[in-house]
Amino acid sequence: MQSTVRVLSIESMPIDCQEVLGLVAVSFCYSRSLVGDMLANIKNWTVGGELTGYTTLVDEAMEAAERKLIDKAEQMGAKAVIGIRFSTTQVTHGAAELILYGTAVR
């Protein structure tokens, strides 16, 4: 089912929203396989360039985190989530956490 919750980077409320519901935040931990990490490191140390395996992994993690955020916002009764921010950290070698947060409004 297609969600009606809009995810926006703007700081102001859309014209059809009148109420601030509060912070909505999710986290998503992701990692590559040991072999994937080794191959990426070899490329990084030898020829450089984009590490496409990691790029794909981060893109997929961002999409999954956004789906989680939308689900959480829907449970709050939100029409939109504004002021969206992404943050990522290394949790342990080979794994990272993506945090997505914003303000739920309706």
ABEGO torsion letter per residue (X at the ends): XBBABBBBABABBBAABABBAEBBBBBBBBBBBAAAAAAAAAAAAAAEEBBAAAAAAAAAAAAAAAAAAAAAAAAAGBABBBGBBBBBBBABBGBBBBBBBBBBBX
